[in-house]
Amino acid sequence: MKEITVHELKEKKEKGEKFTLLDVREKFEYQISNLNGTLVPLQQLKDRLDELDKDKEIVVMCRSGSRSVTACHTLKENGFENVVNLKGGVNAWAREIDSSMPVY
């Protein structure tokens, strides 16, 4: 499983690289803190695969990095090749990049 750190994600964002940031948390979690990714809760992912571009890199995130691993496997099983897990999730971002972001 390919992974990216929050520092690498920050660099990608700053460079304006084209990718999809897929947030697989629940809506209430997204409302607490988010990185402006596309929200598709893990439980809905299989039914919403057609909303995602298979030709684009997809960086998958959750709160701590475990649900996103499951989501990465689901994407890979359904023909998505360029899938990357955000190591540590949004909480790692809050700890290492933006301390003003709530950790939960």
PEJOZI-V695142 format. One record per residue. N is the residue number from 1. SS is DSSP state (A for helix, B for strand, O for the rest). PSI is psi in radians with two decimals (* if undefined). NEAR is the number of other C-alpha atoms within 12 Angstrom. Layout:
{{N;SS;PSI;NEAR} {N;SS;PSI;NEAR}}
//
This chain:
{{1;O;2.14;21} {2;O;2.39;20} {3;B;2.75;25} {4;B;2.50;29} {5;O;2.90;27} {6;A;-0.54;31} {7;A;-0.68;23} {8;A;-0.66;21} {9;A;-0.76;34} {10;A;-0.76;24} {11;A;-0.75;14} {12;A;-0.77;19} {13;A;-0.76;19} {14;A;-0.59;11} {15;A;-0.18;11} {16;O;0.45;11} {17;O;2.58;17} {18;O;2.05;16} {19;O;2.88;24} {20;B;2.21;31} {21;B;1.93;35} {22;B;2.05;42} {23;B;2.03;40} {24;O;0.34;43} {25;O;3.13;35} {26;O;2.80;24} {27;A;-0.72;20} {28;A;-0.57;14} {29;A;-0.72;24} {30;A;-0.61;28} {31;A;-0.44;17} {32;A;-0.86;20} {33;O;2.46;29} {34;O;2.88;33} {35;O;0.40;36} {36;O;0.62;16} {37;O;3.06;25} {38;B;2.09;28} {39;B;2.04;30} {40;O;1.67;31} {41;O;2.48;29} {42;A;-0.75;31} {43;A;-0.37;20} {44;A;-0.15;19} {45;A;-0.87;29} {46;A;-0.59;23} {47;A;-0.16;15} {48;A;0.30;21} {49;A;-0.55;25} {50;A;-0.18;15} {51;A;-0.15;16} {52;O;2.56;28} {53;O;1.99;24} {54;O;-0.35;19} {55;O;-0.18;14} {56;O;2.61;19} {57;O;2.39;26} {58;B;2.06;36} {59;B;2.08;45} {60;B;2.31;51} {61;B;2.73;48} {62;O;-2.71;41} {63;O;-0.86;36} {64;O;-0.13;28} {65;O;-0.04;30} {66;A;-0.78;24} {67;A;-0.60;30} {68;A;-0.55;39} {69;A;-0.78;32} {70;A;-0.76;27} {71;A;-0.70;37} {72;A;-0.75;37} {73;A;-0.74;25} {74;A;-0.79;26} {75;A;-0.81;34} {76;A;-0.75;24} {77;A;-0.34;15} {78;O;0.43;21} {79;O;0.14;18} {80;O;2.10;23} {81;O;-0.69;21} {82;O;1.29;26} {83;B;2.31;36} {84;B;2.36;35} {85;B;2.35;40} {86;B;1.90;40} {87;O;2.17;30} {88;O;-0.19;29} {89;A;-2.80;40} {90;A;-0.50;45} {91;A;-0.61;32} {92;A;-0.68;31} {93;A;-0.78;32} {94;A;-0.68;25} {95;A;-0.68;20} {96;A;-0.40;21} {97;O;-0.88;22} {98;O;1.62;19} {99;O;-0.17;14} {100;O;-0.23;14} {101;O;2.32;20} {102;O;2.43;21} {103;O;2.36;22} {104;O;*;19}}
//
